Amino acid sequence: MFYRECGVFKDTYKRDMAIFPIPLDRWGIAVMLILAFLVIPLVASDYWLSSIMIPFYCFSLAALGLNFLTGYAGQISLGHAAFMAVGAYASLILYSRFHVPLLLSIPGGGVFAAAVGAVFGIPSLRIKGFYLAVSTLAAQFIIEWVLTHWKWVSGGVFGTIDVPDLHVFGAVLDTALKKYFLVLLIVIFFVIIGKNLVRGQLGRNWTAIRDMDVAAEIIGVSLFKYKLYAFAISSFYAGVAGSLITMAYYGAANIEEFNLFLSFHLLGMIIIGGMGTVMGSFFGAGFMTLLPIFINQTLLTFMEAVPSDIRANSEAIVFGGLIVFFLIVEPYGIARLWQTVKEKMRFWPFPY
């Protein structure tokens, strides 16, 4: 009875184009912000802040970048974790070696990742589908090899660069709570930018390319230009996410943390959460962050009944099974289920 548009008048174009046109949507966002800024910092332990919430926000931002490329523009990528690695190493080098301020080093890593992503996006004009997926898979291996063998960057094979003390405007970020607020503010800032990008002309052009690239080119959409935009912006978000998770969670830049499995993990996030939606990135990241905890706690209960080989591979089994399940039952993910519930609420008790 509350989620209605009846009585919500829009007398300007600005109100008609609002991100949250229904009051209950705005109230819901306000409640989530209160939870993020007040409730969680007050009730959550350092473990939850540093090991659950910070990775959740970082992976949500990385999944959002992949959603721009795959969900909106329709370009498959299997090397997203490599662009996270570029952003992680670039931002850490800017901050530790060149003494660039932290708040500039983090987006600076994203800029380097965007440049690398744009280079690997050039073949997307000529190839698509399976062949594009293979080319992005090659990007994963190429970037891994370069980062591990370029000694100036990583110090050599399996080289690790430790993160120094983090300073923002003279304040030292030496607690989980301070790092949590740093990650939260940056993620909210870039999510707002990303939401407005996909609502504008750029997002409409991406959607046209995804649905039928030939028709999009006929009506004047430059395939090369907007595909490169998709790769660059997607890689920028991946670079920022890689920088944040390295600075605030891992504590060191190590290429082993950005392997091929993480790329598949991110792809699974947007499949389960919902491709082509901003909210789906958060749904998928939250689901995949909490899923291992649930699996481990469940296996502890049935430790003697479950064979050791199944326990060792339980996460991969459940992860793959869920991807197949969502592809068959709900290809548009959890976000589509949530959208269906909202539409039912808007029209209830009428069936149309």
N, C-alpha and C positions, 0 to 999 in steps of 0.2 A: 504493500500500500504506500510505501515511501518512495520507491524507485520509479518515479513517473516523470514524464515530460509535460504532462498536462498542467497548465498554469505557469510553465517556464517560458517567458516571453523573451524573444531576441529581437531587439530593435536596431542593432548595429551589426555590421559585418564582423567586427571584432568579437562580439559575443557569439555570433553564429559559428565562427572558426575556433572557438575556445577548445582547449585540449580536453577539459572536463565540463561538458555543457550541463550535466545534471548535478544538482546540489549534493546528492548523496555521494557521487564520485569525489567531489572536492572534500567532503567530510572524511571519506575513507582515506584519501591521501594525507590529510591532516593527522588522522589517527596513526597512520604508519610512520609519519615523521616524528610524532611524539614518542612512539615506541622506539624508534631508532636513536633519537637524541636524548631521551630522558629515561625511559623504562629499562632498556637493555643495559646501558652503562651502570645503572643503579643496582640491578639484580644479577647481572651476569658476572661470573668469575673471570679471572685472567685467562684461564684455559679456554672458556667459551669465546672470549673476545679475540684472543690471538690465534686460536686453532680452528674456530668454527666461523665466526662472523667475518673476520678479515678475509679468509679465503673465499667465503661466499660472495662478498662484494667484488673481489678481484675477478673471480671466474664469471660473475654476472656481467661485468664490463667486457671481458674477453668474448663471452658468448654473444653479447650485443653486437660487437664488431663483426663476428662471424655471421650473425643474422643479417646485417646490412649486405654482406656479400652473397650469402647463400639464400636466405629467406626472402630478401627484397629484390636483389638483382639476379638471382637464379644462377649464380656462378659457384660451382662446387669447389671447395678447398679442403685439402687434406694436410696442409702444412701450416695451420694457424699457430701452433705452438712455437714454430720456428720464428715467427714474427714477434711473438712474446719474448723470445730469447734475445732478439735484436734490440728491442726496447729496454730489456733488463740490463744488458751489458752497456748499451749506449748511455743510458741515464746514470748508471753507476760510475762510468768513466768520466762523464761530465761533472758529476758531483765530487768524486774523490780525487781525481787527477787535475781537473781544470777549475775546481772550486766554484762551479756554477751553483747558485742557490737551489735548494731542494725543490721549491715550487716551480722552478724553471727547468730543472733537470728532468723531472718526471714527464712533462709534455715534450721536452727535447728528445727523450728516448722514443716517444711516439712519432716524432717527425722523422727520425732515422728509420724507424720501422716502416713508416708510410712510403719513404723513398724506395726501400728495398721491395716492399709489396707492389709498388707501381711497376718496377722493373719486371718482376715475375708475372705481372698482370698483362704485359704486352702481348703474349701469345693468345690471350683470351679472344682477340678479334678474329682469329683464324680457326680456333678449335673450341669445342665445347663438350659438355657431357663427360663421358668416361675419359676422353683424351685430356681434357682440362684438369680432371681430378689427378691423372697421372703426372701432369706437369707441376701441379702444386705439391704432389708427393715428392717429386724431385727437388723442389725448393726446400722441403724439410731436410733432406739428406745433404744438400749442398750447403745450406746455412749451418747445419750442425758441423760439417767438416771444416768449414771456414773458421767458425768460432773456436773449435778445438785445436786447430793447427796454426792459427794466427797468434803468435806468442804475445804480440803487443796488446792484444785484446784480453786474452784469457790466461796468459802465462804458459800455454802449451796444452798438450793432450790432458783432458780431465782437469784443466786448471780451474781454480776457484778464486773469485775476487770477493773478499769479505766486505760487508757493508760497514762503513764507519759510523760514528755517532750522528744521528739525524738532528739537524737544527733548522728551525723555522722561526724567523724574526727573533733570533737570539735565544729562543726556548729550546731545550733539549727534549727530544721525544724518546724518553727512556722507559716508558711504561706501556703496557698493552692498551690502556685506555687512551693515551695520547695518540698512539698509532691508529687506533680504531677511528678516532674522530678525523684524523688526516685522510684515511682511506674513504670514510663515509662522505666527507665534503667533496672530495675530488670526484667520486663516483656519481654523486647527485648532480654535480655541475655538468659532467659529460653526458649523463643520461638526458638531462634537459635539452642540451644541444642536439643529441641524437634524435630525440623525439620530434623536435622541430624540423630537423633535416628530412625525415621520412614523411612528414606532413606537407612538405613543400614540393616545388617543381622537381627537385632532385629525386625525392622518393617516388613521385609519379613516373618519372622517366625510368627509374630502376624497375618498377612494377611492370611497365610496358615491355621492357627488355626481357624480363622474366617470363611474361605470359606468351609473347611471340615477338622475337627479336626482328624478324623480317618486316612485320607490320609496323613495329616501332621505328625502324629505319625509314620506311616509306613516309610516315607522317612527320619526319624531320628530326628524330632523336639520333644523335651521333653515338653509334655503338661503341666506337673506340674511346671516345671521350668519357662517357658515363661508366663504361666498364672499368676504365682506369681509375675514375673517381671511387668506384666501389672497392677496388683493391686497395687504393691508398687510404681511404677513410677506415676501412675494415682493419688494415694493418696498423693504422695509427691507434685505434682503440686497443688492439692487441698489445702494441708496444707500451701503452700507458698501463694496461693491466699487468703486463710482465714486470714493469718497473715497480708498481705498487706491491705486488706479491713478493718481489725480491727484497725491497726495502723494509717492508713491514712484517713479513712472515718468514721467508726463508732465512734472511740474514746474510745471504751470500748469493752471488751469481754463479750458477753451475749449470752447464748445458744438459746434464743428466735430468734435471727437473723439467726440461722442456722437450721431452722426447715425442716420438710418434704416437705413443699411447695417449698422451695428453691431447693431441690433435683429434684423435677419435673420441676422446672423452668430451671435448668441446662440441664436436658434431653431434654426439648423443644428447648433449644438453639442449640444443635447439630443436632436435627431433622430438624429444620428450616434452620440453617446455612449450614449443610451438614456433614454427618458422614463420617469418614475416610479421612478428609482433615484438614490441619492446618488452612487454610484461612476460612473454614466454621465455626470454633470456633469464629472468629472475626465477621463474618457476623451475626451469630446468636446472639452473645452478643450485638452487636450494634443494631440489630433489636429489641431485647427484652428490651434494655435500653431506646430506644427512643419511643417505642410503647406506654407505659403508658402516656408519655407526650402528644403524639398526641391524645390519647383517651380522656384525661382530657380536653384538649383545645377544642376538638370537642364537648364534652358534655356541656361545658360551653356555646357554641354557641346555642345549642338546649336544654337548661336547662328546659324550660317549657314543651317542647314536649315529653321528655323522662321520663318515670315513675321513681320514686325514687329507686324501687327495682332493676331495670335494671341498673341504674347509679351505684349502690353500687357493682354490680357484673359484670360490663362491661369488666373489664380487664380479669377476668377469662373466660368470654364468648368468647371474641376475641382470647385470648390465646389458648383455646381449639380448637376453630374453625380453627385457622391457622395451628395447628398441624395436624388436620384431612385433611385439604386442601393439605398440602405439602406431607403427606403420600400417598394421592391418585394421585395428579397431578405430583409432582416431589419428589420421595422418597429420592433423594440424595441432596435435599436442594438447597439453593441459590448458593452454591459453584459450583454445577453441571451446573446451568444456566450460570454462569460466565465462566466455562470451555468450554461450548458449544459455547459461543460467541467468545472466543479466538480461538477455532478450526476453526470456520467460517472465522475469520479474517486471519488465516494462509493459508487457501486454496482458499480464494476468488480470482477470480470469478469462480473457478472450484467447482463442487458439490461433490468432493471426497477428 
